[in-house]
Amino acid sequence: MPAPLQPQPTIAFIWDFEHALITTPLLAPVLTGYGVDPERFAEEVAGLPAFHAVRGETVAPAAARLVHLVDYVQHGTMKGLTNATLKRHGRELTPAPGSVELIDAMRAKVRSVPEFAREGITVEHYAVTTGPLVLVEGSALGEHLDGAWGSTFLGERAAPGYLDQLPVVAASPQPLSHLGITYDHPSVVRTLFEISKGVNVDADVDADSRMADDHRRIPLANMVFVAGDPGWVPALSVINAAGGKTLGVLTPEADEGPMRRLQAEGRVHHIAPTDYTDGGPAAVWLMEAMEQIAYGIVEHRRQAFAATPDTPPPSA
């Protein structure tokens, strides 16, 4: 059977926001803004599993810092912290060097190469984080992304019997009270399939519905995952198995050991510093990865026409 004549023309980059796209510790602006020592907060978070274990309770590591942030709000240490306040603090996060420029340069590149432009090839950028999603949305990078996934907080909660009361109306932002979504490392696997099937751009598409690979909006093979945290192994494994590309990045102060092991195990294809300045190792590798996928799309198109009887070649 010949390949479809309209190969999926979109390339998707999925970025580990906290460890690959910013240089500021994710919660630091929020904590310091309320006079909380980030190092002390981190120590308390690290001790939460043991604290709850003594009581016969379990707290997921990915949720621990979010739960403790709510504890700080509820106990008055960070009184009045709302989602709106969190979003404003997102503006204080510093993008990794060259990250914004590279994201924009990739989009410009596929428009400038005639072969890519002829096939309608486009590039999309998404971010994932186990931290607060609103920090991503409020950051300087937010407007350069096509979407993001992360954890969410609730303000005022719905009391029992709320459906029998007056219609729900918008109210002023309320302090954080509970977690809405806890986005952890395994959650990203579902995100990959949502992006692949187009759930994020078409509400009528169901991520759980069976869909042939050649009907998906973005094949997994057209994806590149950029991770700075080894915890994203589930996503790396899925993309590698599908023929996509994976990059591990390291900040100057990061322990290289875990990421080096992932490279030795074939879980990431390459490792580079978290610096995307034009001409640097990370920027060069990512741009080449994008071009390889793009040329693959062009070649797929050529083969599709060659395998289809009595079909004129695509116009120049």
C-alpha positions as CSV (number, residue, x, y, z in Angstrom):
1,M,0.0,0.0,0.0
2,P,1.5,3.4,-0.9
3,A,2.2,6.0,1.7
4,P,-0.4,8.7,2.2
5,L,0.0,11.6,-0.2
6,Q,-0.3,14.1,2.6
7,P,2.4,13.3,5.2
8,Q,2.0,15.0,8.5
9,P,4.1,18.2,8.1
10,T,4.5,19.3,11.7
11,I,7.5,18.9,13.9
12,A,7.0,19.2,17.7
13,F,9.6,20.0,20.3
14,I,8.7,19.1,23.9
15,W,10.8,21.0,26.5
16,D,11.5,20.2,30.1
17,F,10.7,23.7,31.2
18,E,12.2,23.7,34.6
19,H,15.6,22.1,33.8
20,A,16.0,22.9,30.1
21,L,14.4,26.3,29.4
22,I,15.1,28.4,32.5
23,T,18.1,29.1,34.7
24,T,16.2,30.4,37.7
25,P,15.1,27.7,40.2
26,L,11.4,27.3,39.5
27,L,9.9,28.3,42.8
28,A,12.7,30.7,43.9
29,P,10.9,34.0,42.8
30,V,7.7,33.0,44.7
31,L,9.5,31.9,47.8
32,T,11.9,34.8,48.1
33,G,9.0,37.2,47.3
34,Y,7.4,36.1,50.6
35,G,10.7,36.0,52.5
36,V,11.0,32.2,52.5
37,D,14.5,30.7,52.2
38,P,14.4,28.4,49.1
39,E,17.1,26.1,50.6
40,R,15.1,25.7,53.8
41,F,11.9,25.1,51.9
42,A,13.7,22.4,49.8
43,E,14.9,20.7,53.0
44,E,11.4,20.6,54.4
45,V,10.1,19.2,51.1
46,A,12.7,16.5,51.1
47,G,11.6,15.5,54.6
48,L,7.9,15.3,53.8
49,P,7.8,11.6,52.7
50,A,9.3,10.5,56.1
51,F,7.0,12.9,58.0
52,H,3.9,11.4,56.5
53,A,5.3,7.8,56.5
54,V,5.4,7.9,60.3
55,R,1.6,8.7,60.2
56,G,0.9,5.9,57.8
57,E,0.4,8.3,54.9
58,T,2.1,8.6,51.5
59,V,3.0,11.7,49.5
60,A,4.2,11.5,46.0
61,P,7.7,13.0,45.5
62,A,6.4,15.0,42.5
63,A,3.6,16.5,44.6
64,A,5.6,17.1,47.8
65,R,6.8,20.7,47.0
66,L,3.3,21.6,45.7
67,V,1.6,20.3,48.8
68,H,4.1,22.2,51.0
69,L,3.6,25.4,49.1
70,V,-0.1,25.1,49.9
71,D,0.8,24.4,53.5
72,Y,2.8,27.7,53.6
73,V,-0.2,29.6,52.2
74,Q,-2.7,27.9,54.6
75,H,-0.5,28.6,57.6
76,G,-0.1,32.2,56.8
77,T,3.6,32.2,55.9
78,M,2.7,33.0,52.3
79,K,-0.6,34.6,53.0
80,G,-2.7,35.6,50.0
81,L,-0.7,33.6,47.4
82,T,-3.1,33.1,44.4
83,N,-2.8,31.7,40.9
84,A,-2.7,35.3,39.6
85,T,0.2,36.1,41.9
86,L,2.1,32.9,40.8
87,K,1.6,33.9,37.2
88,R,3.2,37.3,37.9
89,H,6.2,35.7,39.5
90,G,6.6,33.7,36.4
91,R,7.9,36.8,34.8
92,E,10.9,36.7,37.1
93,L,12.2,33.4,35.7
94,T,15.2,33.8,33.5
95,P,15.1,32.0,30.1
96,A,18.2,29.8,29.3
97,P,20.7,31.7,27.1
98,G,19.5,31.7,23.5
99,S,16.3,29.7,24.2
100,V,13.8,32.3,22.9
101,E,16.0,33.1,19.9
102,L,16.4,29.4,19.0
103,I,12.6,28.7,19.2
104,D,11.9,31.6,16.9
105,A,14.8,30.7,14.6
106,M,13.5,27.2,14.1
107,R,10.1,28.5,12.9
108,A,11.9,30.9,10.6
109,K,14.2,28.2,9.2
110,V,11.4,25.9,7.9
111,R,9.8,28.9,6.3
112,S,13.0,29.9,4.5
113,V,13.9,26.5,3.0
114,P,11.9,26.2,-0.3
115,E,11.6,22.4,0.1
116,F,10.2,22.7,3.6
117,A,7.9,25.6,2.7
118,R,6.5,23.7,-0.3
119,E,5.4,20.8,1.9
120,G,3.9,23.2,4.5
121,I,6.3,22.0,7.2
122,T,5.9,23.9,10.5
123,V,7.5,23.7,14.0
124,E,5.6,23.7,17.3
125,H,7.1,24.1,20.8
126,Y,5.6,22.7,24.0
127,A,6.7,22.7,27.6
128,V,6.1,20.3,30.4
129,T,6.8,20.7,34.2
130,T,5.9,19.0,37.4
131,G,5.7,22.4,38.9
132,P,3.0,25.1,38.7
133,L,1.7,25.5,35.1
134,V,0.9,29.2,35.7
135,L,4.6,29.9,36.2
136,V,5.2,28.7,32.6
137,E,2.3,30.7,31.3
138,G,3.5,33.9,33.0
139,S,7.2,33.5,32.0
140,A,8.9,35.3,29.2
141,L,8.9,32.0,27.3
142,G,5.2,31.5,27.6
143,E,4.3,33.6,24.6
144,H,6.8,31.7,22.4
145,L,5.3,28.3,23.2
146,D,2.4,26.6,21.5
147,G,1.2,25.0,24.7
148,A,2.3,23.7,28.1
149,W,1.3,21.1,30.7
150,G,1.9,21.2,34.4
151,S,0.4,21.1,37.9
152,T,-2.4,23.4,38.9
153,F,-3.8,24.8,42.2
154,L,-7.3,25.5,43.3
155,G,-8.5,28.6,45.2
156,E,-12.0,28.5,46.7
157,R,-13.4,25.0,46.7
158,A,-16.9,23.9,45.9
159,A,-18.8,23.1,49.2
160,P,-21.2,20.1,49.4
161,G,-24.5,21.1,47.9
162,Y,-23.0,23.9,45.8
163,L,-25.2,22.8,42.8
164,D,-28.3,23.8,44.8
165,Q,-27.0,27.3,45.4
166,L,-27.0,30.3,43.1
167,P,-25.2,30.0,39.8
168,V,-21.5,30.0,40.0
169,V,-20.0,33.3,39.1
170,A,-16.4,34.5,38.7
171,A,-14.9,35.9,41.9
172,S,-11.7,37.6,42.9
173,P,-8.7,35.3,43.0
174,Q,-8.6,33.2,46.2
175,P,-5.5,31.9,48.0
176,L,-4.2,28.5,47.0
177,S,-6.0,25.8,49.0
178,H,-5.6,22.5,47.2
179,L,-4.0,20.8,44.2
180,G,-6.1,20.7,41.0
181,I,-3.8,18.6,38.8
182,T,-0.6,16.9,39.9
183,Y,1.5,16.5,36.8
184,D,4.3,14.0,37.3
185,H,6.9,12.4,35.1
186,P,4.7,9.5,33.8
187,S,2.0,12.1,32.9
188,V,4.0,13.2,30.0
189,V,3.4,10.0,28.1
190,R,-0.3,10.9,27.8
191,T,0.7,14.4,26.8
192,L,2.8,13.0,23.9
193,F,-0.2,11.1,22.6
194,E,-2.4,14.1,23.0
195,I,0.0,16.2,20.9
196,S,0.4,13.4,18.4
197,K,-3.4,12.9,17.9
198,G,-4.1,16.7,18.0
199,V,-6.2,16.7,21.2
200,N,-4.6,20.0,22.1
201,V,-5.9,21.7,19.0
202,D,-9.2,19.9,18.4
203,A,-11.5,19.3,21.4
204,D,-13.4,16.7,19.4
205,V,-10.5,14.3,19.3
206,D,-10.2,11.8,22.1
207,A,-6.7,10.8,23.2
208,D,-7.9,7.3,24.1
209,S,-9.4,6.6,20.7
210,R,-7.6,4.3,18.3
211,M,-6.0,6.3,15.5
212,A,-3.8,5.0,12.7
213,D,-0.3,6.4,12.7
214,D,-0.8,8.0,9.3
215,H,-3.9,9.8,10.6
216,R,-2.2,11.4,13.5
217,R,-1.5,15.2,13.4
218,I,2.1,14.7,14.5
219,P,3.8,11.3,14.4
220,L,5.9,10.5,17.5
221,A,8.8,10.2,15.1
222,N,8.4,13.9,14.3
223,M,9.1,14.8,18.0
224,V,12.1,16.0,19.8
225,F,12.3,15.9,23.6
226,V,14.7,18.1,25.4
227,A,15.2,17.0,29.0
228,G,17.4,18.3,31.9
229,D,15.9,16.0,34.5
230,P,16.5,12.3,34.2
231,G,13.0,11.7,35.6
232,W,11.5,12.2,32.2
233,V,12.7,8.7,31.1
234,P,9.1,7.6,30.3
235,A,8.9,10.3,27.6
236,L,12.4,9.7,26.4
237,S,11.7,6.0,26.0
238,V,8.4,6.5,24.0
239,I,10.0,9.0,21.6
240,N,13.1,6.9,21.1
241,A,11.1,3.8,20.4
242,A,9.0,5.7,17.8
243,G,12.1,7.0,16.0
244,G,12.0,10.5,17.4
245,K,15.0,12.4,18.8
246,T,16.1,13.1,22.4
247,L,18.6,15.6,23.9
248,G,19.8,15.7,27.5
249,V,20.9,19.1,28.7
250,L,23.0,20.1,31.7
251,T,23.3,23.3,33.7
252,P,26.8,24.2,34.9
253,E,26.1,23.1,38.5
254,A,24.3,19.9,37.6
255,D,25.6,16.4,38.4
256,E,26.5,15.0,35.0
257,G,26.4,11.4,36.2
258,P,22.7,10.6,35.8
259,M,22.4,12.1,32.3
260,R,25.7,10.5,31.2
261,R,24.2,7.1,32.3
262,L,21.1,7.8,30.2
263,Q,23.3,8.5,27.2
264,A,25.3,5.3,27.8
265,E,22.0,3.4,28.0
266,G,20.8,5.0,24.7
267,R,17.9,6.9,26.4
268,V,19.1,10.2,25.1
269,H,20.9,10.6,21.8
270,H,23.1,13.5,22.8
271,I,24.1,15.7,25.7
272,A,24.9,19.4,25.6
273,P,25.0,22.4,28.0
274,T,21.8,24.3,28.8
275,D,22.9,27.1,26.5
276,Y,21.1,27.6,23.1
277,T,23.2,30.4,21.8
278,D,23.5,30.4,18.0
279,G,26.5,28.2,17.1
280,G,26.7,26.4,20.4
281,P,26.5,22.6,20.8
282,A,22.8,22.5,21.9
283,A,21.6,24.9,19.2
284,V,23.5,23.1,16.5
285,W,22.3,19.7,17.5
286,L,18.7,20.7,17.8
287,M,18.7,22.6,14.5
288,E,20.2,19.6,12.8
289,A,17.6,17.3,14.4
290,M,14.8,19.5,13.1
291,E,16.3,19.6,9.6
292,Q,16.7,15.8,9.5
293,I,13.0,15.3,10.4
294,A,12.0,18.0,7.9
295,Y,14.0,16.3,5.1
296,G,12.4,13.0,6.1
297,I,9.0,14.5,5.6
298,V,10.1,15.8,2.1
299,E,11.4,12.4,1.2
300,H,8.3,10.6,2.4
301,R,6.3,12.9,0.2
302,R,8.5,12.1,-2.8
303,Q,8.2,8.4,-2.2
304,A,4.5,8.6,-1.9
305,F,4.2,10.2,-5.3
306,A,6.6,7.7,-6.8
307,A,4.6,4.8,-5.5
308,T,1.2,6.2,-6.8
309,P,0.4,5.3,-10.4
310,D,-0.5,8.0,-12.9
311,T,0.1,10.8,-10.3
312,P,1.8,13.9,-11.6
313,P,4.8,15.1,-9.6
314,P,4.2,17.9,-7.0
315,S,4.4,21.3,-8.6
316,A,7.6,23.2,-8.0
